[in-house]
Amino acid sequence: MAVSQNSNISVGAFFSSSSGGLETPAGVSLVMQSQPERVKQEEITETEKLNKKKFSFEKLHIKYGQNRPWPETMKVVRQAMEKRPVLSPGDHQHLVNCLESLQKALQVGSLSSMTDRLESIARQNNLSSHLSPSGTVCYITSDMFYLEVVLDPSGEVCDVKVAHLGENLVSCPELVQHLREKDFEAFSKHLKGIVSLYRLPGDNKLKTKMYLPLQSLELDLNKMAAMYGQATNASTLDTILYGSVGLLTARSGGHLMNLKYYVSPYDLFVDTGEQIILNDNNVPRSLGMNVSVTIEGTALMYKLPIAPLISGSHPVDNKGTPSFTSVNSANSVDFPACFFLKFPRPIPVSREFIQKIQNCTGIPVMDSIPQFVPLYELITQFELSKDDDSIPLNHNMRFYASLPGQQHCYFLNKDAPLPDGRCLQGMLLSKIPFVHPGQVPPILDFIRNQVAYNSLIGSCVKRTILKEPSSGLLQFEVCPLTDTCFSVSFQHPVNESLVCAVMDVMGARHVNCKLYKGLSDALICIDDFIARVVQRCMSIPVTMRAIRRKAETIQADTPALPLIAETVEDLVKKNLPPASSPGKFSICRLIGPKCLEQDSSLHHETLEKTSLETKC
């Protein structure tokens, strides 16, 4: 504390002792209060506050308790609003958010409450709204479209109709269902989806013109889906996995046209373990992998069709391929826009995938030069992000899988060099541009191959943590060989040697498999067995477990197999006669007919002259 120079009070005399308290220079006694006295004083202060508040409320009741005419009340409210201070933009938005929160908390059970909620949703999406004279129709409008919500006098929804500029009103059952279920959040998402259709460059006239190419594209894709179904009579699952446009769901409300192109075997099982039997009426929109069909503005000009391009109603082959008319000035117009297949979330794709897409469409996939990183790293991040668990996993590309009777450890070698010396690289892709409906089928085939590859590698990515790994922990290394091919290396189930399974992804459920082992190694299983298992489960851990169990079965049925393999190796070293010579039958007699039944390709496998290291 600073003391004035004019002060005659010494520091020592500033505080002097006195019985029961401290004495200031002015002689005022500051009595030290005991603990009970302080508590009592605080209670008195709190009581005074409550009394003052009660008195204020009583004054308000006395002043406004009397019945006032409604016009007078309105006048008082208007005067209060005129006197209110000007709100800053931040305060205004905060007030709007509070009002919207109150609106959401209110129960909707009458006509007025329903119309209030619809008007609130319109405001949230920067749309206009008004009621019909009868008050039973709510219009939600913009410059490019409008919605008509028809209500009955009790507030129940009768119908919801949507009309884009220049079109007739079309009823939308999906929107009707959302409003009847009071799912206003889903209804609001539909509005956002419709608004996003018109986030295009140019004025309203140009936006209307750019809506025509999207309509034409949707008509062509619908026709392609119908042709594929008529030509192949494919099941719902086959339509998803192999259809020219997958399983198509038409645009409805704010939901864009959806193409479902891939479903993994595990997607077809519910939590109870029962398998879903798909048909056209029970396929959820969120099942499997999907892309949405839309149009978006671009920096460059592209020639887009403004009329359907499919000529005729019959396909040109047994796969449902349509015949397209050539693009010309009569059916196409240059726009600062492009068609896009959009993913719900970005997917990992390889550098080679990008090149294949660009060769197919003739359009750059990315506006700028992308930054490539190891593809296996992206697949790992993609798989781990599917879980709700937000705790990061310190994995170092090593993952554990706990299976019945076995424990696996998988090392994903993301930096393994390819034949050109660099590692397999990739990027996250959110959308693919194209300009012609005929480009959709090959694009979907490329996507299916990439997603199938990702699914197999991603099947090794688990959040499983082994507290005490058992001594029988099986080690596996997964290495990329090309953008569609990879190897899984592991120890031979019987011999202490290295075995390598090479898998080449050819399609959504088409995987070529080849097992490479040493010449003296005991038989494990045939290649066809591995391919069947992989294509059935699309899982590396399940396949590796099946291979090991198959090897154990063969060893149990053929105890002398290791000795036979050694004999075969000796024969090979001594220049075994070629396969066309009668000498091969002596080997068959050595092996025995039972083993021949289990593996008809044993003789071929024992004659492999290329070492495991060279093949892998």
C-alpha positions in Angstrom: 0.0 0.0 0.0 1.4 3.4 -1.0 1.4 6.0 1.9 1.1 9.7 1.1 4.2 11.9 2.0 1.9 14.4 3.8 0.6 11.7 6.1 1.7 11.9 9.7 0.7 8.4 10.5 3.6 6.0 11.0 3.5 2.6 9.7 3.7 1.2 13.2 0.7 3.2 14.3 -1.4 2.4 11.3 -2.7 -0.7 13.0 -2.8 -0.8 16.8 -4.0 -3.5 19.0 -7.3 -3.2 20.8 -9.3 -5.7 22.6 -11.6 -7.5 20.3 -10.7 -5.7 17.1 -8.4 -3.7 14.8 -8.3 0.1 15.1 -7.9 2.3 12.1 -6.3 5.8 12.2 -9.7 7.3 12.3 -10.5 5.3 15.3 -13.0 3.1 13.6 -13.1 -0.4 15.2 -13.1 -3.3 12.7 -14.4 -6.1 14.9 -13.4 -9.6 14.0 -16.5 -11.7 13.5 -16.7 -15.3 14.5 -17.8 -18.0 12.1 -21.4 -18.3 13.3 -21.9 -14.6 13.1 -20.8 -14.4 9.5 -23.1 -17.3 8.5 -26.0 -15.5 10.3 -25.3 -12.2 8.4 -25.2 -14.1 5.1 -28.5 -15.6 5.8 -30.0 -12.2 6.6 -28.6 -10.8 3.3 -30.1 -13.7 1.3 -33.5 -13.2 3.1 -33.4 -9.5 2.2 -32.8 -10.4 -1.5 -35.7 -12.8 -1.5 -38.0 -10.2 0.2 -37.1 -7.6 -2.4 -37.8 -10.0 -5.3 -41.1 -11.0 -3.7 -42.0 -7.3 -3.3 -41.2 -6.6 -6.9 -43.4 -9.4 -8.1 -46.2 -8.2 -5.9 -45.9 -4.7 -7.5 -46.0 -6.3 -11.0 -49.1 -8.3 -10.1 -50.8 -5.2 -8.7 -50.0 -3.2 -11.7 -50.8 -5.7 -14.4 -53.1 -8.0 -12.6 -56.2 -6.2 -13.8 -57.8 -7.3 -17.1 -56.7 -5.1 -20.0 -58.4 -4.9 -23.4 -56.4 -6.7 -26.2 -55.8 -3.5 -28.2 -54.2 -1.8 -25.2 -51.9 -4.8 -24.7 -50.9 -4.7 -28.3 -50.2 -1.0 -28.0 -48.0 -1.6 -24.9 -46.0 -4.3 -26.7 -45.6 -2.1 -29.8 -44.3 0.8 -27.7 -41.8 -1.5 -26.0 -40.6 -2.8 -29.3 -40.1 0.7 -30.6 -38.0 1.6 -27.6 -35.8 -1.5 -27.8 -32.1 -0.9 -28.5 -30.6 -1.8 -31.9 -29.1 -5.3 -31.9 -25.7 -6.1 -33.4 -25.6 -8.8 -36.0 -24.3 -11.3 -33.5 -27.0 -10.5 -30.9 -29.6 -10.8 -33.6 -28.4 -14.3 -34.7 -28.2 -15.3 -31.0 -31.8 -14.2 -30.5 -32.9 -16.1 -33.7 -31.2 -19.2 -32.4 -32.9 -19.0 -29.1 -36.3 -18.6 -30.8 -35.6 -21.6 -33.0 -34.6 -23.7 -29.9 -37.9 -22.7 -28.3 -39.8 -23.6 -31.5 -38.2 -27.0 -31.5 -39.1 -27.6 -27.9 -42.8 -26.9 -28.5 -45.2 -29.8 -29.2 -46.9 -29.7 -32.6 -50.5 -30.7 -32.1 -52.6 -28.1 -33.9 -52.9 -26.3 -37.2 -51.3 -23.1 -35.9 -48.4 -24.9 -34.3 -47.7 -26.9 -37.4 -47.8 -23.8 -39.6 -45.5 -22.0 -37.1 -43.0 -24.8 -37.3 -43.1 -24.9 -41.1 -42.5 -21.2 -41.3 -39.6 -21.5 -38.8 -38.0 -24.3 -40.9 -38.4 -22.1 -44.0 -36.6 -19.2 -42.3 -33.7 -21.5 -41.2 -33.2 -22.4 -44.8 -33.4 -18.8 -46.1 -36.7 -19.5 -47.9 -39.9 -17.6 -47.9 -43.3 -18.9 -46.6 -46.9 -17.8 -46.5 -50.3 -19.3 -45.8 -53.4 -19.7 -48.0 -56.5 -17.6 -47.0 -58.0 -20.7 -45.4 -54.8 -21.2 -43.4 -54.6 -24.9 -44.3 -52.0 -24.7 -47.0 -48.4 -23.5 -46.3 -46.3 -22.5 -49.2 -42.5 -22.6 -48.9 -41.0 -20.8 -51.8 -37.8 -19.6 -53.6 -37.1 -18.2 -57.0 -36.5 -21.6 -58.5 -39.0 -23.9 -56.7 -41.8 -24.1 -54.2 -43.4 -26.6 -51.8 -47.1 -26.9 -51.1 -47.9 -28.4 -47.7 -51.6 -29.3 -47.5 -53.0 -29.6 -44.0 -56.4 -30.5 -42.5 -58.1 -28.3 -39.8 -56.5 -30.3 -37.0 -53.0 -29.8 -38.4 -52.5 -33.3 -39.8 -50.6 -33.4 -43.1 -52.6 -34.4 -46.1 -50.0 -34.0 -48.9 -46.7 -32.3 -49.8 -46.1 -31.3 -53.4 -42.9 -30.0 -55.0 -42.7 -27.9 -58.2 -39.5 -26.8 -59.8 -39.5 -23.7 -62.1 -41.6 -24.5 -65.2 -42.8 -27.9 -63.9 -46.1 -29.1 -62.5 -46.6 -29.9 -58.8 -45.5 -33.5 -58.0 -46.6 -35.2 -54.7 -43.7 -36.4 -52.6 -44.7 -39.3 -50.2 -41.3 -39.2 -48.4 -41.9 -35.6 -47.3 -45.5 -36.5 -46.3 -44.1 -39.3 -44.1 -41.5 -37.1 -42.4 -44.1 -34.4 -41.5 -46.6 -37.0 -40.2 -44.0 -38.5 -38.0 -43.0 -35.0 -36.8 -39.5 -35.6 -38.1 -38.8 -31.9 -38.9 -35.1 -32.4 -39.0 -35.4 -34.8 -42.0 -37.8 -32.4 -43.6 -35.3 -29.6 -43.2 -32.6 -31.8 -44.8 -34.8 -32.3 -47.8 -35.2 -28.5 -48.2 -31.4 -28.1 -48.0 -31.0 -30.7 -50.7 -33.4 -28.9 -53.0 -31.7 -25.6 -52.4 -28.3 -27.2 -53.2 -29.5 -28.2 -56.7 -29.5 -24.5 -57.7 -26.1 -23.6 -56.3 -25.0 -22.9 -59.8 -23.3 -19.9 -61.5 -25.4 -17.4 -63.4 -28.8 -15.8 -63.0 -32.1 -17.6 -62.5 -32.6 -18.0 -66.3 -29.2 -19.8 -66.6 -29.9 -21.9 -63.5 -33.2 -23.0 -65.1 -31.4 -24.0 -68.3 -28.8 -26.0 -66.3 -31.6 -27.9 -64.6 -32.5 -29.4 -68.0 -29.3 -31.5 -68.4 -29.9 -33.0 -64.9 -33.4 -34.0 -65.9 -32.2 -35.5 -69.2 -29.4 -37.5 -67.4 -31.9 -38.9 -64.9 -34.2 -40.0 -67.7 -31.4 -41.8 -69.4 -30.1 -43.5 -66.2 -33.6 -44.6 -65.4 -33.9 -46.2 -68.8 -30.5 -47.9 -68.5 -31.6 -49.4 -65.2 -34.8 -50.7 -66.8 -32.9 -52.2 -69.8 -30.5 -54.0 -67.6 -33.3 -55.5 -65.6 -35.2 -56.6 -68.7 -32.1 -58.1 -70.4 -30.6 -60.0 -67.4 -33.5 -60.5 -65.0 -30.9 -60.1 -62.3 -31.6 -60.3 -58.5 -31.4 -57.2 -56.4 -28.0 -58.2 -55.1 -26.6 -58.9 -58.6 -28.1 -55.6 -59.8 -26.1 -53.8 -57.0 -22.9 -55.6 -57.7 -22.9 -55.9 -61.5 -25.7 -53.6 -62.8 -24.8 -51.0 -65.4 -26.0 -48.3 -63.0 -26.3 -50.3 -59.9 -29.5 -50.2 -57.9 -31.1 -46.9 -58.9 -33.3 -44.8 -56.6 -35.0 -41.9 -58.3 -34.6 -38.3 -57.0 -37.3 -37.6 -54.3 -37.7 -34.3 -52.6 -34.3 -33.1 -51.5 -32.7 -36.6 -51.9 -30.7 -36.8 -55.1 -30.8 -39.7 -57.5 -28.9 -42.5 -55.7 -26.9 -45.4 -57.3 -26.1 -48.2 -55.0 -23.1 -50.0 -56.5 -21.5 -52.2 -53.7 -22.6 -54.3 -50.7 -20.1 -56.3 -48.7 -21.2 -59.7 -47.3 -21.1 -58.3 -43.8 -23.6 -55.5 -44.8 -26.2 -58.3 -45.3 -26.2 -59.4 -41.7 -28.2 -57.6 -39.0 -27.1 -57.4 -35.3 -29.0 -60.6 -34.5 -26.8 -62.5 -37.0 -29.6 -63.1 -39.4 -29.0 -62.5 -43.1 -31.0 -59.9 -45.0 -32.6 -61.3 -48.2 -32.7 -58.3 -50.5 -35.5 -57.4 -52.8 -36.5 -54.2 -54.5 -38.7 -53.2 -51.6 -36.5 -53.6 -48.6 -33.2 -52.0 -49.6 -32.3 -49.1 -47.2 -30.8 -46.0 -48.8 -27.9 -46.2 -46.4 -27.0 -49.9 -47.1 -23.6 -50.5 -48.7 -21.8 -48.0 -50.9 -23.7 -45.3 -52.8 -23.1 -42.3 -55.1 -25.5 -39.4 -55.8 -26.1 -38.0 -59.2 -26.0 -34.2 -59.5 -24.9 -31.2 -61.5 -22.5 -28.5 -60.2 -20.9 -25.4 -61.5 -17.3 -25.5 -62.9 -14.7 -23.1 -64.0 -14.6 -24.6 -67.5 -17.4 -25.0 -70.0 -18.7 -28.5 -70.9 -21.2 -29.6 -73.5 -24.1 -31.2 -71.6 -27.2 -32.9 -73.1 -30.5 -31.1 -72.7 -32.5 -34.0 -74.0 -32.3 -37.8 -73.4 -29.6 -39.5 -75.5 -30.9 -43.1 -75.5 -32.5 -44.0 -78.8 -35.0 -46.9 -78.8 -36.2 -49.0 -76.0 -34.2 -52.2 -76.7 -30.6 -52.9 -75.6 -27.9 -53.8 -78.1 -26.7 -56.9 -76.1 -27.7 -59.3 -73.4 -26.2 -57.0 -70.7 -28.7 -54.3 -71.3 -26.4 -51.8 -73.0 -28.4 -49.1 -74.7 -27.8 -47.3 -78.0 -27.0 -43.6 -77.7 -27.5 -40.8 -80.2 -24.5 -38.7 -81.0 -24.0 -35.5 -79.1 -24.7 -32.5 -81.4 -25.7 -28.8 -81.2 -29.4 -29.8 -81.3 -29.4 -31.9 -78.2 -26.5 -30.4 -76.2 -25.4 -27.0 -74.9 -22.2 -25.6 -73.4 -22.6 -24.8 -69.7 -20.2 -23.7 -66.9 -21.2 -26.9 -65.2 -20.7 -30.7 -65.2 -22.4 -33.9 -64.0 -20.9 -35.4 -60.8 -21.1 -38.7 -59.0 -20.7 -37.7 -55.3 -19.7 -40.0 -52.5 -21.4 -39.5 -49.1 -17.9 -39.4 -47.6 -14.6 -39.3 -49.5 -13.2 -42.7 -50.3 -9.5 -43.8 -50.7 -8.5 -44.3 -54.3 -5.2 -45.1 -55.9 -3.2 -42.8 -58.3 -3.9 -45.4 -61.0 -7.6 -45.2 -60.4 -7.5 -41.4 -61.0 -5.8 -42.0 -64.3 -8.3 -44.6 -65.4 -11.2 -42.3 -64.7 -9.6 -39.4 -66.6 -9.0 -41.7 -69.5 -12.7 -42.7 -69.5 -14.2 -39.2 -69.2 -11.6 -37.0 -70.7 -12.1 -34.6 -67.8 -9.6 -33.8 -65.0 -10.9 -35.4 -61.8 -9.2 -32.7 -59.6 -9.1 -28.9 -60.2 -5.6 -28.8 -58.8 -2.7 -31.2 -58.5 -3.6 -33.6 -55.6 -1.3 -34.5 -52.8 -0.7 -38.3 -52.8 0.0 -40.4 -49.7 0.4 -44.1 -49.1 -2.9 -45.7 -50.0 -2.9 -48.2 -47.2 -2.6 -45.3 -44.7 -5.8 -43.8 -46.2 -7.6 -47.1 -46.1 -6.6 -47.5 -42.4 -7.9 -44.0 -41.5 -11.1 -44.7 -43.5 -11.8 -47.9 -41.6 -11.0 -46.6 -38.2 -13.2 -43.5 -38.7 -16.3 -45.8 -39.2 -16.3 -46.5 -35.4 -17.9 -44.1 -32.9 -14.8 -44.5 -30.7 -13.0 -41.2 -30.9 -10.0 -42.4 -29.0 -7.0 -42.6 -31.4 -5.5 -46.0 -31.9 -1.6 -46.2 -31.8 -1.3 -49.0 -34.3 1.9 -48.4 -36.4 0.1 -50.3 -39.2 -0.2 -53.4 -37.0 -3.6 -54.8 -36.2 -4.9 -57.8 -34.3 -7.9 -60.0 -35.1 -9.3 -62.5 -32.7 -11.1 -65.4 -34.4 -12.5 -68.7 -33.1 -9.4 -70.7 -32.1 -6.9 -68.3 -33.6 -5.3 -64.9 -33.0 -3.9 -63.0 -35.9 -1.5 -60.0 -36.2 -1.5 -58.1 -39.5 1.2 -55.8 -40.6 0.1 -53.5 -43.5 3.3 -52.7 -45.3 2.3 -49.3 -46.7 5.8 -48.4 -48.0 6.4 -51.7 -49.9 7.9 -50.7 -53.3 6.0 -51.5 -56.5 7.8 -52.6 -59.7 8.4 -49.0 -60.6 10.2 -48.4 -57.2 7.6 -46.2 -55.5 5.0 -47.3 -53.0 1.3 -47.6 -53.8 -0.1 -44.0 -53.4 -3.6 -42.6 -53.3 -5.9 -39.8 -52.2 -9.3 -39.2 -50.8 -11.9 -38.6 -53.5 -15.3 -37.0 -52.9 -16.8 -36.8 -56.4 -16.2 -37.8 -60.0 -17.1 -35.5 -63.0 -18.5 -36.7 -66.3 -20.5 -35.4 -69.2 -22.3 -38.3 -70.8 -24.7 -41.0 -69.4 -22.7 -43.7 -71.2 -19.7 -43.0 -69.0 -21.5 -44.0 -65.8 -21.3 -47.8 -66.2 -17.4 -47.9 -66.7 -17.0 -45.4 -63.9 -19.0 -47.6 -61.5 -17.0 -50.7 -62.5 -13.7 -48.8 -61.6 -15.3 -47.7 -58.3 -16.4 -51.3 -57.5 -12.9 -52.6 -58.1 -11.4 -50.0 -55.9 -13.9 -50.5 -53.1 -13.5 -54.2 -53.2 -9.7 -53.8 -52.9 -10.2 -51.4 -50.0 -12.6 -53.8 -48.3 -10.1 -56.6 -48.4 -7.3 -54.5 -47.0 -9.7 -52.8 -44.5 -10.8 -56.2 -43.2 -7.4 -56.4 -41.4 -7.9 -53.1 -39.7 -9.4 -53.8 -36.2 -9.5 -51.9 -32.9 -8.8 -55.2 -31.2 -6.2 -55.0 -28.4 -4.6 -58.1 -27.1 -3.6 -57.6 -23.4 -1.6 -60.8 -23.4 -0.9 -62.2 -26.9 -0.8 -66.0 -26.8 2.3 -67.9 -27.9 0.3 -69.2 -30.9 -0.2 -65.7 -32.3 -0.1 -65.9 -36.1 1.8 -63.2 -38.0 0.8 -62.0 -41.5 2.3 -59.3 -43.7 0.1 -57.6 -46.4 2.0 -55.9 -49.2 0.7 -54.2 -52.3 1.9 -55.5 -55.7 -0.1 -53.3 -58.0 -3.2 -51.1 -57.6 -5.4 -54.2 -57.9 -3.2 -56.9 -56.5 -1.6 -57.6 -53.1 0.1 -60.5 -51.3 -0.4 -62.0 -47.8 2.8 -63.7 -46.5 2.7 -66.0 -43.5 4.5 -69.0 -42.1 3.6 -72.4 -43.5 1.2 -74.2 -41.1 3.5 -77.4 -41.1 6.9 -76.4 -42.2 9.1 -73.5 -41.0 9.0 -71.7 -44.3 7.4 -68.7 -45.9 4.1 -69.0 -47.8 2.5 -66.3 -49.9 -1.1 -65.9 -51.1 -1.5 -63.4 -54.0 -4.9 -61.9 -54.5 -5.8 -60.0 -57.7 -9.1 -58.0 -57.5 -11.0 -58.2 -60.8 -14.4 -57.0 -59.7 -16.9 -56.5 -56.9 -16.9 -60.2 -56.0 -14.3 -61.6 -58.4 -10.8 -62.2 -56.9 -8.2 -64.4 -58.5 -6.0 -66.2 -55.9 -2.7 -68.0 -56.2 -0.8 -69.7 -53.4 3.0 -69.9 -53.6 5.1 -72.2 -51.5 8.4 -74.0 -51.5 8.8 -77.1 -53.5 9.4 -79.2 -50.4 6.6 -77.6 -48.4 3.6 -79.8 -47.5 0.3 -79.2 -49.4 -1.9 -76.5 -47.9 -4.9 -76.0 -50.2 -5.7 -75.4 -53.9 -6.1 -71.9 -55.4 -9.7 -72.4 -56.2 -10.5 -73.0 -52.5 -8.9 -69.7 -51.5 -10.8 -67.8 -54.3 -14.1 -69.3 -53.2 -13.5 -68.3 -49.5 -12.4 -64.8 -50.4 -15.3 -64.1 -52.7 -17.8 -65.4 -50.1 -16.5 -63.3 -47.2 -14.3 -60.6 -48.7 -12.2 -60.8 -45.5 -8.5 -61.6 -45.3 -8.6 -62.8 -41.6 -11.4 -65.2 -42.3 -9.7 -66.4 -45.4 -6.4 -67.0 -43.6 -8.2 -68.9 -40.9 -9.8 -71.1 -43.5 -6.5 -71.8 -45.2 -4.9 -72.9 -42.0 -7.8 -75.1 -41.0 -7.8 -76.6 -44.5 -4.1 -77.4 -44.2 -4.7 -79.0 -40.8 -7.4 -81.2 -42.3 -5.2 -82.3 -45.2 -2.3 -83.1 -42.8 -4.7 -85.2 -40.7 -6.0 -87.1 -43.7 -2.5 -87.6 -45.2 0.1 -88.1 -42.5 2.9 -89.0 -45.0 2.5 -85.8 -47.0 5.7 -84.1 -45.8 7.7 -87.2 -46.8 6.0 -87.3 -50.2 6.9 -83.7 -50.7 10.6 -84.4 -49.9 10.5 -87.3 -52.4 9.0 -85.0 -55.1 11.8 -82.5 -54.5 14.4 -85.2 -55.0 12.8 -86.2 -58.2 12.7 -82.7 -59.4 16.4 -82.3 -58.7 17.0 -85.5 -60.7 15.4 -84.1 -63.8 11.8 -85.4 -63.4 10.2 -86.2 -66.9 7.9 -83.6 -68.3 4.3 -83.5 -67.4 3.3 -85.1 -70.8 5.5 -88.2 -70.2 4.2 -91.4 -68.4 6.5 -90.5 -65.5 3.9 -88.3 -63.9 1.8 -91.3 -63.0 4.5 -92.7 -60.7 4.1 -89.6 -58.6 0.4 -90.0 -58.6 0.9 -93.5 -57.2 3.2 -92.2 -54.6 0.8 -89.6 -53.4 -2.3 -91.9 -53.5 -5.8 -91.5 -54.9 -7.2 -89.9 -51.7 -4.9 -87.0 -51.9 -5.6 -86.6 -55.6 -9.3 -86.2 -54.7 -8.5 -83.4 -52.3 -6.1 -81.5 -54.6 -6.2 -82.3 -58.3 -3.5 -79.6 -58.9 -0.9 -81.1 -56.5 1.4 -82.2 -59.3 1.3 -78.8 -60.9 2.1 -77.1 -57.6 5.1 -79.4 -56.9 6.6 -78.6 -60.3 6.8 -74.8 -59.7 10.4 -73.8 -60.6 10.2 -70.2 -59.5 11.1 -69.5 -55.9 8.8 -67.8 -53.4 10.9 -64.7 -53.3 10.8 -64.2 -57.0 7.1 -64.6 -57.2 6.3 -62.2 -54.3 
